[in-house]
Amino acid sequence: MSSAMNRLIRRMLVFACMLVPAIALADSPTGPAFTELGHDFPGFDAVYRAHLAVADFDHDGKEDLAFAGFAGFSMAYTSIHVVGKDSVGDIRSKQSILIPAGGGPIRLLTFKDASGNPHLLYVEGDGSVMEWSGWPLVHVRTFATIDAPTSAVVGDIDADGIPELVVRNSTTLAAYSMATTAQKWTFPSGGGGELLLAQLDSDPALEIVLGGTSPGRIIDGATMMEDWSYPDSFGSSMAAGNLGSPPARGFVGAADRVTVFSGLPYSPLWDYVEGLYFYVSALDVVDIDGDGVAEIILSTPATMPSRCSTVSPTSLGGPTRQAMTAWTPSRPSASVATQRARSHSRTAAR
């Protein structure tokens, strides 16, 4: 890695906003304060398409961020970078992987094997999947999935102890065993769009949430039965987490509004539209201030005025109180992820 690239990535993290001394949003009229830790503008394109993948790849006790984008003349290559904090807390480049650009980046994903070691998956626009593991990351295998995917997620959907990769295109939803890469099943997708895996009911299997198309649907990961059909779309971005106090399963969908949905029994609970003049392009759900209730972190797209914002619901069941923090960073974002540092505080990286 050249010293110039090291300097570039050291300043980068695309953008980070860190919580400074927290207050309990449930009882506060304002949300947490954010401070920008640093930013940079790397020389490759469409970083947002694959989103950000978070894992402790080098086993140093601190989570790292992986991201991918087009690089080189005529965007002929995809560059995958892993960045993270070193022993003194400085952000630096840890590894760079350059591969032919194939169909372009669709998603970067992580999962852990039976020994707890993180693996990195790169899903391309032609449906091929590349996998790396170990440290430094070493290519393990490449395998084919369905053509022209629009989204992909990974998790143990049927609670059998083996993660599955779930891929979606305009016609098909397909699952692949990460033990063998064999296709386990296919299911009509109802159109291309986003995917979300979430624990939304009392059984151990995960639910597969299909967003971006109408109707929005929730599929049981074990039985492949449709648990719920919502007449509208869940939105082009989705995230899940503990969205209530006391704890309550739920998920969030966002497009031109933010909608909170409860887990079983499924229902839309409330919408948030104040100040959202344009489509939400980045969304995550995390308890960023450590008060036991998750915040909804969102941002608007690069072509519009951008804000890193949080919305905090205090109850999923009855009347809700929302605390809103709006913050304008130096650059907008189309991807957001949360990262646990050495302490129990959280940073949000875009």
C-alpha positions in Angstrom: 0.0 0.0 0.0 1.5 3.4 -1.0 2.0 6.1 1.6 -0.3 8.3 -0.4 -3.1 5.8 -0.3 -2.4 5.3 3.5 -2.8 9.0 4.0 -5.9 9.1 1.9 -7.6 6.3 3.8 -6.4 7.5 7.2 -8.3 10.7 6.7 -11.3 8.9 5.2 -13.8 6.6 6.9 -16.0 8.3 4.2 -17.5 10.3 7.1 -18.0 9.5 10.8 -20.2 11.0 13.4 -19.5 10.2 17.0 -21.8 10.5 20.0 -20.5 13.0 22.6 -21.6 12.7 26.3 -25.0 11.1 26.0 -28.4 12.1 27.3 -31.5 9.9 27.5 -33.6 10.7 24.5 -36.7 9.3 26.1 -36.8 12.3 28.4 -35.1 14.9 26.3 -36.5 17.4 23.8 -33.4 17.0 21.7 -31.3 14.1 20.5 -27.6 13.4 20.8 -24.9 15.7 19.5 -22.6 14.5 16.7 -19.0 15.5 15.9 -17.3 14.8 12.6 -14.2 12.7 13.2 -12.9 13.0 9.7 -13.6 12.5 6.0 -12.0 12.1 2.7 -13.0 11.5 -0.9 -11.3 8.4 -2.4 -10.6 8.2 -6.1 -13.2 5.6 -7.0 -16.8 5.7 -7.9 -20.1 4.3 -6.6 -18.8 3.3 -3.1 -22.4 3.6 -1.8 -23.7 0.8 -4.0 -22.2 -2.1 -2.0 -23.0 -0.4 1.4 -20.5 -0.8 4.3 -19.6 -4.1 5.9 -18.5 -4.2 9.6 -16.5 -6.9 11.3 -13.3 -7.4 13.4 -11.4 -8.9 10.4 -8.0 -8.7 12.1 -9.1 -9.9 15.5 -7.7 -6.9 17.4 -10.9 -6.3 19.4 -12.0 -3.4 17.3 -14.5 -3.6 14.4 -13.3 -2.6 11.0 -15.1 -1.2 7.9 -15.0 -2.7 4.5 -16.2 -0.8 1.4 -16.0 -1.2 -2.4 -16.1 1.0 -5.4 -15.1 1.3 -9.1 -11.5 2.1 -9.7 -9.1 2.5 -12.6 -9.5 3.7 -16.2 -13.1 3.4 -17.4 -13.9 1.9 -14.0 -12.5 -1.4 -15.2 -11.8 -2.6 -11.6 -13.5 -2.9 -8.3 -11.4 -1.8 -5.3 -12.3 -3.3 -1.9 -10.8 -1.6 1.1 -10.7 -2.5 4.8 -10.1 0.4 7.2 -10.1 0.5 11.0 -8.5 1.9 14.1 -4.9 1.0 15.1 -3.6 0.5 18.6 -3.5 4.3 19.3 -7.0 4.9 17.9 -6.0 6.4 14.5 -8.0 5.3 11.4 -5.8 3.7 8.8 -5.9 1.4 5.8 -5.5 -2.2 6.7 -5.9 -4.0 3.4 -6.8 -3.3 -0.3 -8.1 -5.9 -2.8 -8.3 -5.1 -6.5 -10.5 -7.3 -8.8 -11.9 -7.0 -12.3 -15.2 -5.0 -12.2 -17.5 -7.8 -13.5 -21.0 -6.6 -13.1 -20.1 -3.9 -10.5 -20.6 -3.9 -6.7 -24.1 -4.8 -5.4 -23.4 -5.7 -1.8 -20.5 -6.3 0.7 -21.6 -8.6 3.5 -20.0 -10.4 6.5 -20.8 -13.5 8.4 -19.0 -15.7 11.0 -18.2 -19.4 10.5 -18.6 -22.1 13.2 -15.3 -21.0 14.8 -16.4 -17.4 15.0 -14.1 -16.1 12.2 -15.5 -13.3 10.0 -15.9 -13.9 6.3 -16.3 -11.1 3.7 -18.7 -11.6 0.8 -18.7 -9.5 -2.4 -21.9 -9.8 -4.5 -21.5 -8.5 -8.1 -24.1 -7.3 -10.6 -23.7 -10.4 -12.7 -24.7 -12.6 -9.7 -21.2 -14.0 -8.9 -20.1 -14.0 -5.3 -16.5 -13.8 -4.1 -15.6 -14.8 -0.5 -12.6 -14.0 1.6 -11.5 -15.0 5.1 -8.5 -15.1 7.4 -6.2 -12.2 8.0 -5.0 -10.6 5.9 -8.1 -11.6 3.9 -7.5 -14.4 1.5 -9.8 -15.4 -1.4 -11.6 -18.6 -0.5 -14.0 -19.3 -3.4 -16.2 -17.8 -6.1 -19.7 -19.1 -6.9 -22.7 -18.1 -9.0 -26.1 -17.1 -7.9 -29.1 -15.6 -9.8 -28.5 -13.1 -12.5 -28.7 -9.3 -12.1 -29.3 -9.2 -8.3 -30.7 -6.0 -6.8 -29.9 -6.9 -3.2 -28.4 -9.6 -1.0 -28.3 -10.4 2.8 -26.6 -13.2 4.8 -27.7 -14.9 8.0 -28.9 -18.1 9.6 -32.5 -17.7 8.2 -33.7 -21.2 9.2 -31.9 -21.5 12.6 -30.0 -24.6 11.6 -26.6 -23.2 12.7 -25.4 -22.6 9.1 -25.6 -19.1 7.5 -27.4 -18.6 4.2 -26.9 -16.0 1.5 -30.2 -14.7 0.2 -30.2 -12.9 -3.1 -33.0 -11.1 -4.9 -33.6 -10.0 -8.5 -36.6 -8.8 -10.4 -38.2 -12.2 -10.5 -36.6 -14.5 -8.0 -35.6 -14.8 -4.3 -32.9 -17.5 -3.8 -31.1 -18.9 -0.8 -27.6 -20.5 -0.8 -25.9 -22.5 1.9 -22.7 -20.9 3.0 -21.4 -24.4 4.0 -21.6 -25.7 0.4 -22.8 -22.7 -1.8 -25.6 -25.0 -3.0 -28.9 -23.4 -3.8 -31.5 -24.3 -1.1 -34.6 -22.8 -2.6 -36.1 -20.2 -4.8 -39.2 -18.1 -4.3 -41.0 -15.4 -6.4 -39.6 -12.0 -5.5 -42.4 -9.8 -6.8 -39.9 -7.4 -8.3 -36.4 -6.1 -7.6 -35.7 -4.2 -4.4 -34.1 -4.3 -1.0 -33.9 -7.2 1.5 -33.7 -7.2 5.3 -33.2 -10.1 7.7 -34.7 -9.6 11.1 -36.0 -11.5 14.2 -39.6 -10.3 14.2 -41.6 -13.1 15.9 -41.0 -15.7 18.7 -39.6 -18.6 16.7 -35.8 -18.8 16.2 -35.9 -18.5 12.4 -35.3 -15.1 10.8 -37.8 -13.2 8.8 -37.0 -12.1 5.2 -38.4 -8.6 4.6 -38.9 -7.6 0.9 -38.8 -3.8 0.4 -38.8 -1.5 -2.6 -41.9 -3.0 -4.3 -45.6 -3.1 -3.5 -46.9 -5.0 -1.7 -44.2 -5.2 1.0 -43.9 -8.8 2.2 -42.4 -10.7 5.1 -41.4 -14.3 4.5 -40.6 -16.8 7.3 -37.0 -18.0 6.7 -37.7 -21.6 7.8 -41.1 -22.4 6.4 -41.0 -20.0 3.3 -44.6 -19.1 4.2 -45.7 -15.5 3.8 -46.2 -14.1 7.3 -47.5 -10.7 6.3 -48.3 -8.6 3.2 -48.5 -4.8 3.5 -50.4 -3.0 0.7 -47.7 -0.4 0.2 -43.9 -0.7 -0.2 -41.8 -0.9 3.0 -39.4 1.6 1.3 -36.2 1.6 -0.6 -34.1 1.4 2.6 -34.8 -0.8 5.7 -33.3 -1.5 9.1 -34.3 -3.5 12.2 -33.7 -3.3 15.9 -35.1 -2.8 19.4 -37.5 0.1 18.8 -39.3 0.3 22.0 -39.2 0.6 25.8 -39.7 -2.0 27.1 -37.8 -3.9 24.3 -39.9 -4.6 21.3 -39.0 -6.1 18.0 -39.6 -4.0 14.9 -38.2 -2.6 11.7 -38.1 0.7 9.9 -38.7 1.4 6.2 -37.8 4.7 4.5 -38.2 6.4 1.2 -39.9 9.8 1.1 -40.9 9.1 4.8 -39.8 7.0 7.7 -42.3 4.3 8.8 -41.9 2.2 12.0 -43.4 -1.3 11.9 -43.9 -3.6 14.8 -42.9 -7.3 14.8 -45.6 -9.9 15.2 -48.4 -8.9 15.3 -47.3 -6.9 12.3 -48.6 -3.3 11.9 -47.4 0.1 10.8 -47.1 2.2 13.9 -46.1 5.7 12.9 -44.6 7.8 10.1 -42.0 10.5 10.3 -41.9 13.1 7.6 -40.9 16.4 9.2 -38.0 17.9 7.4 -37.7 14.9 5.0 -38.1 16.9 1.8 -36.3 14.2 -0.3 -35.8 10.5 -0.4 -33.9 8.9 2.5 -30.7 7.3 1.0 -29.1 5.9 4.1 -30.7 4.2 7.1 -29.7 2.3 10.2 -31.1 1.4 13.6 -28.8 1.3 16.7 -28.8 2.3 20.3 -26.2 5.0 19.7 -26.4 6.6 23.2 -26.7 3.5 25.3 -30.1 4.2 26.9 -31.6 0.9 25.9 -33.8 2.3 23.1 -32.5 2.3 19.5 -32.3 5.4 17.4 -33.1 5.6 13.7 -30.1 7.2 11.9 -30.9 8.5 8.4 -29.5 10.7 5.7 -30.6 12.3 2.4 -29.0 11.7 -1.0 -25.9 13.3 -2.5 -27.9 15.5 -4.8 -29.9 17.2 -2.0 -29.0 19.0 1.2 -27.9 16.2 3.6 -28.4 15.6 7.3 -27.2 12.9 9.6 -30.3 12.6 11.8 -31.7 10.5 14.6 -35.3 9.8 15.6 -35.9 8.1 18.9 -39.2 6.3 19.6 -40.0 5.7 23.3 -42.8 3.3 22.8 -44.0 1.0 20.0 -47.4 0.3 21.4 -49.2 3.5 22.4 -48.5 7.2 22.2 -44.9 7.9 21.0 -42.5 10.7 21.8 -39.9 11.5 19.2 -36.6 13.4 19.7 -35.0 14.6 16.5 -31.4 15.6 15.9 -30.5 17.1 12.6 -26.8 17.6 11.6 -25.3 18.7 8.3 -21.9 17.0 7.7 -19.4 18.1 5.2 -20.7 15.6 2.6 -24.0 13.7 2.1 -24.2 9.9 2.1 -25.9 7.0 0.5 -24.7 4.4 3.0 -24.5 4.2 6.8 -23.3 1.6 9.2 -22.6 1.5 12.9 -19.3 0.5 14.4 -18.4 -0.5 18.0 -15.2 1.0 19.2 -13.0 -0.2 22.0 -15.4 1.2 24.6 -19.2 0.6 24.5 -19.8 3.9 22.6 -20.9 3.8 19.0 -19.8 5.6 15.9 -21.9 5.9 12.8 -19.9 5.7 9.5 -21.3 6.9 6.1 
